[in-house]
Amino acid sequence: MTRSRRVLVIDDEPQACVVLGELLSVWGYDVETAQDVKRALEIVLTQEPDMIVSDLALRGGDPCTIIRRLRAHAAEQVYIIAFSGWYFLRDAALAAGADAFILKPDIDELEHLLAGGKVAASEPAAASSKRRRP
């Protein structure tokens, strides 16, 4: 039996962590959440997630500092998706070490990136369920 892929969701807005965490769980991922850099780094070091989905605009810091710190502490193969409501942060996030950038909220793009093979859930049926917009 293969384990579900572990995803760490980082956002300083509690509701965003809950909603994104629940969505990823429905898609078949094992989800942990963190609302600050300290907790995120603890999870990276102790639970070794397969992927990290992080907001860039965390309170009290440079928007891309989180990506640099995560990249420095995470295993090399960890796939990091940065998201923000500000597109102008895209190039900085990628330069800081993010593997992908999503302008939030873009749930369809997130599902596409997650299902891209290297981060697919252990059960294909869970990852293939599409959220339909009205």
Helices and strands as residue ranges (DSSP letters): E 6-10, H 14-26, E 30-34, H 37-47, E 51-55, H 65-73, E 79-84, G 87-89, H 90-96, E 100-103, H 107-114, H 124-128
